[in-house]
């Protein structure tokens, strides 16, 4: 055993661990009575404070309707690129969800496209979405709807 030396008992360096009262907590000095409250809790008049019933807060300003952090030109380009991908041959060959959203003439509502996460991250302004697709060679826009230009019949799901 560590610290045991025959008949002598425990070695002296371990004696403080075995016998005697526990050590007293350190004393830091100072006043041991009641302390005064901090000045901000004082019941005494404080100059500059208002002493009356609480006043209602003014209403928070409403955020502008989807002001993009990026410039409008960049957002327009990113929207067109993303939505052209949605209506690309490669994506439509795999994307059953988008094809299920098409009506009998291949149109998809702009609100449906605006609800897609990648479009939603860019904007929620449907007017900006429709305006960004005007010069698109892949997607045509009409009355708040869009579809693949030219070959839309190929992608309809028969119901």
PyMOL commands that set and color helices and strands:
alter all, ss='L'
color gray80, all
select helices_A, chain A and resi 6-8+12-18+39-41+72-86+89-94+96-101+110-114+117-122+126-132+152-155
alter helices_A, ss='H'
color red, helices_A
select strands_A, chain A and resi 108-109+139-142+145-148
alter strands_A, ss='S'
color yellow, strands_A
deselect
rebuild
show_as cartoon
